[in-house]
């Protein structure tokens, strides 16, 4: 157990845009992220037959929904063959509030009938106006992360 802090001990703090206890700091994902901005990621995009795209090689990391891809993941089922892929994604659960901080959620990848061909756990964070997702590659190819306004 560490001894109690005395008034003469130095105070450690993380620099702006970093989170932590002052001794261990990590970049705030709202300021250190990768982009998914393709218009074909928007849920209204109908995927042309034979041109399905895949996020299987997507590198793990924090991604905001932004730009032409939309501002967030949809929280209701997205039909298959949207977002430039065969198995379209949707968040199975509510987005967190600022008070919730980082939460684990499940992303479903829609099939043609049951709603969830594959699923994948992700981390979602809400901080101020920032809504950001820690994504991992989907469990199957012809699956892709989608967004909406």
ABEGO torsion letter per residue (X at the ends): XBBBBBAABBBBBBBBGBBEAGABBBBBAAABBBBBABAAABAABBBBBGABBBAAABBBEBBBBBEAAEABBBABBBBBGBGGBABBBBBBEBBBBAAAEBBBBBBBBBBAAAGBABBBBBBBBBBEABBBBBBBBBABBGBBBBBBX
